């Protein structure tokens, strides 16, 4: 028989969704529940800081890479289309600036950034000293 210290509380369905699909999916599921936002607040308290500390630098890095590629003449939309990600800026590249093309490519590449964000969030939580396994009060 396990001692009380070794017994772990089973994560809620929303926490399981958050762990598997990320904070956005958990927040979406919590908003579907009619609890006055209590669950969403708990999720943000539990994962928010670590998630933001992970996703913002990854987004900045993604945009910087896209901008650098576009600025150096690489057709980023063509590269993204080769891996199955469509961007609407394909034929308008002569009419818009480097920033706009890089931003469109950066937004189109969001599915590429999502898995590393989910995987790195618990590591970032440990780095900033936030234990995502402890219950928020």
N, C-alpha and C positions, 0 to 999 in steps of 0.2 A: 504494500500500500504506500502510495506517494505521500510525502509530507506536504503540508500546506504551502511551504515555501517553493516547492518544485512544481506545484500545480499552476498551470497557466490558464488564464481566462480565454475562452474561444473568441476570436475577433468577430465583430459584427459583420453582417453581409456588406455593409457600406465600406468598412475597413478592408475587407477582402477585395472588393472591387478597386479600391484605391491602391492597394498593394499590387494588384495585377495590372491595372490599366492606367494608373496615375491619378494625380490629384483632381484633374479636370473631370474624369469619369466619376470619381467619388462625390465631387461637389454636385455634378449633374444628378446623380442618383439621390443625393440628400435633398436636393431641391424638389424632386418629384414627390418626396414625402411631405406631408402637410404638418410639420412640427414647429413652424414659426422660425425656421432657420437655425434651430439649436444644433442639429447634426452638422450643418455646414460650418458653423462657428467652431465646433469641436474639431472638425477635420482641419480647418485653417490653423487652429491653435496647435494641433498635433504635427502637421506636416508643412504648413505654409512657409515658414521662414526658410527651412531647408530646401523646399521646392523652389522658392524664388531665388535663393542663393545658388541654385544649380541651373535653373532655366534661363535666367537673365544673362549670365556669362556665355552660355552655349548659344543663345540667340545673337549676342554681340559678335561672337566668333563666326557664326554662320554668315551674318551680314557682311562682316569684314572680308571673309573669303569670297563671297559672291561679288562684292564690290571690286576686289582685287582682280578677280577673273574677268569681269566685264571690262574693267578699265584697261586690261592687257589684251583685249580683243577676243577673248574666248566667248563663244556663243553658249552661255550658260543654259539657256532654254533648250538648246539642242542636246546638251549633256543630260539634263534632267529628263527629257523625253525618251532618251535611250534607256533609262532605268525605270520608265513607266510613270513619270510624274509630269503632268501637263501644266504648262504655264501659258497665260493668255498674251504674253508680250512678244510672241514670236515674230510677226511681220511688222510690228510697229517700232522696231528698234531704232530706225532712223529718225523717228519723230519724237522720241522721248530721250531723256538724259540717262547717263550712267547710273545715277542714284535710283531712278525709277525702275530701270531694268534689274539692277541688283536687288532692290526691295522685292520686286515681283518674284524673282528667282528664290530669294530667301524665304518668302512666304510659301512658295510651291514646295520647298524642301522641308517644310515642317514635319512631315512623316519620318524623315530621316533623323530629326533631332529628338523625337519623342522617346524612342527606346533608351538612348543614353541618359536622358533626363530622368526617366523612371529608375534606371539602374544606379545612377550616381546620387540620387536624393538621399538614401540612407547613409551613404558615405559622407556626404556633406553634413548631414545631421550629426554624425559622430564628431566631425571636425569642429563644428560650432558648439559642441557640447550639449546637444539636444537629444535625449533618448526618446525615440519615437515609439518605443514599446511601453513606456510608462503611461498610465492613464492621466489625462488632463483633468484638472479640478476646476 
